[in-house]
Amino acid sequence: MSDYDEYDDHDDDESMDPLQEIKRRQIDEDILADAFSNSYRLLTNEVTFDDMLDNKFSKNLSAVLAFDPEEGPMLYELENMLYYYRDIEEYERCAKIRDIMHETFPDTKLNK
Protein backbone atom coordinates (compact mmCIF):
# COMPACT_ATOMS: atom_id res chain seq x y z
CA MET A 1 0.00 0.00 0.00
CA SER A 2 1.52 3.34 -1.02
CA ASP A 3 1.31 6.53 1.01
CA TYR A 4 -0.99 7.94 -1.64
CA ASP A 5 -3.65 5.27 -1.14
CA GLU A 6 -4.66 6.86 2.13
CA TYR A 7 -4.95 10.33 0.63
CA ASP A 8 -8.58 11.34 0.37
CA ASP A 9 -9.37 14.25 -1.94
CA HIS A 10 -12.74 15.68 -0.93
CA ASP A 11 -13.22 17.81 -4.04
CA ASP A 12 -15.55 15.25 -5.62
CA ASP A 13 -17.00 13.89 -2.39
CA GLU A 14 -20.61 15.02 -1.99
CA SER A 15 -20.67 13.78 1.59
CA MET A 16 -18.14 16.38 2.74
CA ASP A 17 -19.19 18.14 5.90
CA PRO A 18 -20.86 21.45 4.94
CA LEU A 19 -19.09 23.22 7.80
CA GLN A 20 -15.73 22.04 6.49
CA GLU A 21 -16.63 23.39 3.06
CA ILE A 22 -17.57 26.76 4.57
CA LYS A 23 -14.29 26.86 6.50
CA ARG A 24 -12.31 25.96 3.37
CA ARG A 25 -14.02 28.71 1.36
CA GLN A 26 -13.39 31.23 4.14
CA ILE A 27 -9.71 30.33 4.15
CA ASP A 28 -9.62 30.76 0.36
CA GLU A 29 -11.29 34.16 0.67
CA ASP A 30 -8.83 35.21 3.39
CA ILE A 31 -5.85 34.18 1.25
CA LEU A 32 -7.27 36.07 -1.74
CA ALA A 33 -7.89 39.19 0.37
CA ASP A 34 -4.35 38.98 1.76
CA ALA A 35 -2.88 38.57 -1.74
CA PHE A 36 -4.78 41.58 -3.09
CA SER A 37 -3.95 43.71 -0.04
CA ASN A 38 -0.25 42.84 -0.22
CA SER A 39 -0.23 43.47 -3.97
CA TYR A 40 -1.96 46.82 -3.56
CA ARG A 41 0.54 47.94 -0.93
CA LEU A 42 3.41 46.89 -3.17
CA LEU A 43 1.98 48.60 -6.29
CA THR A 44 1.32 51.86 -4.45
CA ASN A 45 4.82 51.83 -2.93
CA GLU A 46 3.49 51.65 0.63
CA VAL A 47 6.02 48.87 1.19
CA THR A 48 8.87 47.21 -0.67
CA PHE A 49 8.82 43.51 -1.40
CA ASP A 50 11.82 42.89 0.88
CA ASP A 51 10.20 44.84 3.71
CA MET A 52 6.98 42.91 3.18
CA LEU A 53 8.81 39.61 3.43
CA ASP A 54 10.70 40.66 6.53
CA ASN A 55 7.56 41.99 8.21
CA LYS A 56 5.36 39.03 7.30
CA PHE A 57 7.85 36.39 8.39
CA SER A 58 8.72 38.17 11.63
CA LYS A 59 5.00 38.22 12.51
CA ASN A 60 4.40 34.65 11.23
CA LEU A 61 2.09 35.87 8.44
CA SER A 62 2.02 35.05 4.74
CA ALA A 63 3.43 37.20 1.96
CA VAL A 64 1.18 36.04 -0.85
CA LEU A 65 0.75 38.27 -3.88
CA ALA A 66 -1.67 38.41 -6.78
CA PHE A 67 1.21 38.70 -9.26
CA ASP A 68 4.86 37.77 -9.74
CA PRO A 69 6.86 40.58 -8.10
CA GLU A 70 9.83 40.07 -10.42
CA GLU A 71 7.76 40.55 -13.57
CA GLY A 72 5.16 42.98 -12.29
CA PRO A 73 1.43 42.60 -12.74
CA MET A 74 -0.15 41.46 -15.97
CA LEU A 75 -3.24 43.28 -17.23
CA TYR A 76 -5.63 40.52 -16.14
CA GLU A 77 -4.12 40.56 -12.63
CA LEU A 78 -4.75 44.29 -12.30
CA GLU A 79 -8.27 43.78 -13.65
CA ASN A 80 -8.88 41.06 -11.05
CA MET A 81 -7.71 43.42 -8.32
CA LEU A 82 -9.95 46.16 -9.70
CA TYR A 83 -13.00 43.84 -9.71
CA TYR A 84 -12.22 42.61 -6.20
CA TYR A 85 -12.01 46.11 -4.76
CA ARG A 86 -15.11 47.18 -6.66
CA ASP A 87 -17.02 44.25 -5.17
CA ILE A 88 -16.03 45.18 -1.63
CA GLU A 89 -16.68 48.87 -2.39
CA GLU A 90 -13.10 50.10 -1.89
CA TYR A 91 -13.42 52.74 -4.59
CA GLU A 92 -10.29 54.71 -3.68
CA ARG A 93 -8.25 51.58 -4.23
CA CYS A 94 -10.10 51.00 -7.50
CA ALA A 95 -9.09 54.45 -8.71
CA LYS A 96 -5.44 53.90 -7.83
CA ILE A 97 -5.38 50.49 -9.49
CA ARG A 98 -7.07 51.98 -12.57
CA ASP A 99 -4.38 54.67 -12.72
CA ILE A 100 -1.63 52.07 -12.40
CA MET A 101 -3.32 50.00 -15.09
CA HIS A 102 -3.49 53.00 -17.45
CA GLU A 103 0.18 53.84 -16.81
CA THR A 104 1.37 50.27 -17.29
CA PHE A 105 -1.00 49.41 -20.14
CA PRO A 106 -1.79 52.67 -22.02
CA ASP A 107 -4.12 50.84 -24.42
CA THR A 108 -6.58 50.41 -21.55
CA LYS A 109 -7.15 54.15 -21.31
CA LEU A 110 -10.17 55.39 -23.23
CA ASN A 111 -9.56 58.29 -25.57
CA LYS A 112 -11.88 61.25 -25.13
Short mmCIF file of the C-alpha atoms (twelve columns), coordinates in Angstrom:
data_MODEL
# 
_entry.id   MODEL 
# 
loop_
_atom_site.group_PDB 
_atom_site.id 
_atom_site.type_symbol 
_atom_site.label_atom_id 
_atom_site.label_alt_id 
_atom_site.label_comp_id 
_atom_site.label_asym_id 
_atom_site.label_seq_id 
_atom_site.Cartn_x 
_atom_site.Cartn_y 
_atom_site.Cartn_z 
_atom_site.pdbx_PDB_model_num 
ATOM 1   C CA . MET A 1   0.000   0.000  0.000   1 
ATOM 2   C CA . SER A 2   1.516   3.341  -1.016  1 
ATOM 3   C CA . ASP A 3   1.309   6.526  1.013   1 
ATOM 4   C CA . TYR A 4   -0.993  7.944  -1.639  1 
ATOM 5   C CA . ASP A 5   -3.649  5.269  -1.144  1 
ATOM 6   C CA . GLU A 6   -4.663  6.864  2.134   1 
ATOM 7   C CA . TYR A 7   -4.950  10.334 0.628   1 
ATOM 8   C CA . ASP A 8   -8.581  11.341 0.367   1 
ATOM 9   C CA . ASP A 9   -9.368  14.251 -1.943  1 
ATOM 10  C CA . HIS A 10  -12.744 15.675 -0.935  1 
ATOM 11  C CA . ASP A 11  -13.220 17.812 -4.040  1 
ATOM 12  C CA . ASP A 12  -15.550 15.254 -5.619  1 
ATOM 13  C CA . ASP A 13  -17.003 13.886 -2.392  1 
ATOM 14  C CA . GLU A 14  -20.611 15.018 -1.993  1 
ATOM 15  C CA . SER A 15  -20.668 13.780 1.592   1 
ATOM 16  C CA . MET A 16  -18.137 16.376 2.736   1 
ATOM 17  C CA . ASP A 17  -19.192 18.145 5.902   1 
ATOM 18  C CA . PRO A 18  -20.858 21.455 4.942   1 
ATOM 19  C CA . LEU A 19  -19.092 23.225 7.804   1 
ATOM 20  C CA . GLN A 20  -15.734 22.040 6.489   1 
ATOM 21  C CA . GLU A 21  -16.632 23.393 3.055   1 
ATOM 22  C CA . ILE A 22  -17.570 26.762 4.570   1 
ATOM 23  C CA . LYS A 23  -14.286 26.857 6.502   1 
ATOM 24  C CA . ARG A 24  -12.310 25.956 3.368   1 
ATOM 25  C CA . ARG A 25  -14.018 28.706 1.361   1 
ATOM 26  C CA . GLN A 26  -13.395 31.232 4.143   1 
ATOM 27  C CA . ILE A 27  -9.710  30.331 4.153   1 
ATOM 28  C CA . ASP A 28  -9.621  30.756 0.356   1 
ATOM 29  C CA . GLU A 29  -11.293 34.164 0.672   1 
ATOM 30  C CA . ASP A 30  -8.833  35.206 3.388   1 
ATOM 31  C CA . ILE A 31  -5.852  34.184 1.255   1 
ATOM 32  C CA . LEU A 32  -7.267  36.070 -1.735  1 
ATOM 33  C CA . ALA A 33  -7.890  39.192 0.370   1 
ATOM 34  C CA . ASP A 34  -4.353  38.978 1.764   1 
ATOM 35  C CA . ALA A 35  -2.881  38.565 -1.741  1 
ATOM 36  C CA . PHE A 36  -4.777  41.584 -3.087  1 
ATOM 37  C CA . SER A 37  -3.949  43.710 -0.040  1 
ATOM 38  C CA . ASN A 38  -0.252  42.842 -0.223  1 
ATOM 39  C CA . SER A 39  -0.226  43.472 -3.972  1 
ATOM 40  C CA . TYR A 40  -1.960  46.824 -3.562  1 
ATOM 41  C CA . ARG A 41  0.536   47.945 -0.925  1 
ATOM 42  C CA . LEU A 42  3.407   46.889 -3.172  1 
ATOM 43  C CA . LEU A 43  1.978   48.597 -6.286  1 
ATOM 44  C CA . THR A 44  1.321   51.859 -4.449  1 
ATOM 45  C CA . ASN A 45  4.824   51.827 -2.928  1 
ATOM 46  C CA . GLU A 46  3.490   51.651 0.625   1 
ATOM 47  C CA . VAL A 47  6.018   48.870 1.195   1 
ATOM 48  C CA . THR A 48  8.874   47.211 -0.675  1 
ATOM 49  C CA . PHE A 49  8.815   43.506 -1.400  1 
ATOM 50  C CA . ASP A 50  11.819  42.892 0.876   1 
ATOM 51  C CA . ASP A 51  10.199  44.836 3.713   1 
ATOM 52  C CA . MET A 52  6.981   42.909 3.177   1 
ATOM 53  C CA . LEU A 53  8.809   39.607 3.432   1 
ATOM 54  C CA . ASP A 54  10.703  40.661 6.534   1 
ATOM 55  C CA . ASN A 55  7.558   41.990 8.207   1 
ATOM 56  C CA . LYS A 56  5.359   39.025 7.301   1 
ATOM 57  C CA . PHE A 57  7.847   36.392 8.387   1 
ATOM 58  C CA . SER A 58  8.718   38.166 11.633  1 
ATOM 59  C CA . LYS A 59  4.999   38.217 12.511  1 
ATOM 60  C CA . ASN A 60  4.403   34.650 11.230  1 
ATOM 61  C CA . LEU A 61  2.093   35.872 8.438   1 
ATOM 62  C CA . SER A 62  2.024   35.054 4.739   1 
ATOM 63  C CA . ALA A 63  3.432   37.204 1.962   1 
ATOM 64  C CA . VAL A 64  1.180   36.039 -0.849  1 
ATOM 65  C CA . LEU A 65  0.747   38.272 -3.880  1 
ATOM 66  C CA . ALA A 66  -1.672  38.413 -6.784  1 
ATOM 67  C CA . PHE A 67  1.209   38.704 -9.262  1 
ATOM 68  C CA . ASP A 68  4.859   37.771 -9.743  1 
ATOM 69  C CA . PRO A 69  6.858   40.584 -8.102  1 
ATOM 70  C CA . GLU A 70  9.828   40.073 -10.416 1 
ATOM 71  C CA . GLU A 71  7.765   40.554 -13.570 1 
ATOM 72  C CA . GLY A 72  5.161   42.980 -12.288 1 
ATOM 73  C CA . PRO A 73  1.433   42.602 -12.741 1 
ATOM 74  C CA . MET A 74  -0.147  41.456 -15.972 1 
ATOM 75  C CA . LEU A 75  -3.236  43.276 -17.228 1 
ATOM 76  C CA . TYR A 76  -5.626  40.518 -16.137 1 
ATOM 77  C CA . GLU A 77  -4.121  40.562 -12.634 1 
ATOM 78  C CA . LEU A 78  -4.750  44.287 -12.303 1 
ATOM 79  C CA . GLU A 79  -8.266  43.775 -13.654 1 
ATOM 80  C CA . ASN A 80  -8.878  41.059 -11.054 1 
ATOM 81  C CA . MET A 81  -7.714  43.424 -8.319  1 
ATOM 82  C CA . LEU A 82  -9.949  46.161 -9.695  1 
ATOM 83  C CA . TYR A 83  -12.998 43.844 -9.710  1 
ATOM 84  C CA . TYR A 84  -12.217 42.608 -6.202  1 
ATOM 85  C CA . TYR A 85  -12.006 46.112 -4.760  1 
ATOM 86  C CA . ARG A 86  -15.105 47.178 -6.664  1 
ATOM 87  C CA . ASP A 87  -17.025 44.251 -5.172  1 
ATOM 88  C CA . ILE A 88  -16.028 45.180 -1.629  1 
ATOM 89  C CA . GLU A 89  -16.676 48.871 -2.393  1 
ATOM 90  C CA . GLU A 90  -13.098 50.098 -1.886  1 
ATOM 91  C CA . TYR A 91  -13.418 52.737 -4.589  1 
ATOM 92  C CA . GLU A 92  -10.294 54.715 -3.683  1 
ATOM 93  C CA . ARG A 93  -8.249  51.582 -4.225  1 
ATOM 94  C CA . CYS A 94  -10.099 50.998 -7.498  1 
ATOM 95  C CA . ALA A 95  -9.092  54.451 -8.712  1 
ATOM 96  C CA . LYS A 96  -5.438  53.903 -7.827  1 
ATOM 97  C CA . ILE A 97  -5.378  50.492 -9.491  1 
ATOM 98  C CA . ARG A 98  -7.075  51.980 -12.567 1 
ATOM 99  C CA . ASP A 99  -4.381  54.675 -12.722 1 
ATOM 100 C CA . ILE A 100 -1.627  52.075 -12.397 1 
ATOM 101 C CA . MET A 101 -3.320  49.997 -15.095 1 
ATOM 102 C CA . HIS A 102 -3.488  53.005 -17.454 1 
ATOM 103 C CA . GLU A 103 0.184   53.842 -16.808 1 
ATOM 104 C CA . THR A 104 1.371   50.272 -17.292 1 
ATOM 105 C CA . PHE A 105 -0.998  49.407 -20.143 1 
ATOM 106 C CA . PRO A 106 -1.786  52.670 -22.016 1 
ATOM 107 C CA . ASP A 107 -4.116  50.845 -24.423 1 
ATOM 108 C CA . THR A 108 -6.581  50.413 -21.546 1 
ATOM 109 C CA . LYS A 109 -7.154  54.152 -21.313 1 
ATOM 110 C CA . LEU A 110 -10.169 55.387 -23.234 1 
ATOM 111 C CA . ASN A 111 -9.562  58.295 -25.569 1 
ATOM 112 C CA . LYS A 112 -11.883 61.251 -25.132 1 
# 
